[in-house]
Amino acid sequence: MQKNMKTSVIANEKIDNLKLIRAGKIILDLQQELKKYIDKGYGPFLAAVYDSNGNLVAKAANNVVDKSCSNNHAEINAIKLAEKKLGNYDLSPYNLSIYVTSEPCMMCLGAIMWSGIKAIYYGVPSERVTKITGFDEGFKQNWYNEFKKRGITVYGQIETDAGEQVLKDYVAHGHTVYKPKR
Ligand SMILES: [Zn+2]
């Protein structure tokens, strides 16, 4: 695990500043855009898939509540759109990255692994998401290393302040924190 002391960013490779700067810009833009999605009734997570030239392939927010579907997380919605657009269940030939406003939950990590996406960049870490909102992000022991073994790059905790504020506002406005009863 690599750490950038100034920004608290963590990664499963030596931190590449160019990748980090690009990811910071994209994730800040996604956090801004996410506010508009929340106003329209979406859940508080947004994901975007980009190719290696910086072209957007697919973008989607979480619509669990609106569509009455517990697995309609932003990452899964975005992956489905990308696969449909490219006409392929295997995204590995396209060298794609997924950018997400918060750390993917245990379900979405599985979906990303199966998709052939090559890199993950995310904002708010799961422990903060859980603390702020009460969503149960699951258990994901050692996943940075597991993804590294599979050739998938991970950069996390990018522009967390902006992301945490969006989540705090979501809760403050009384939006639904959907989850099964335990
Ligand atoms: Zn998820």
Residues whose N, C-alpha, C, O or C-beta is under 5 A from the ligand:
A	BS01	ZN	H73 P104 C105 M107 C108
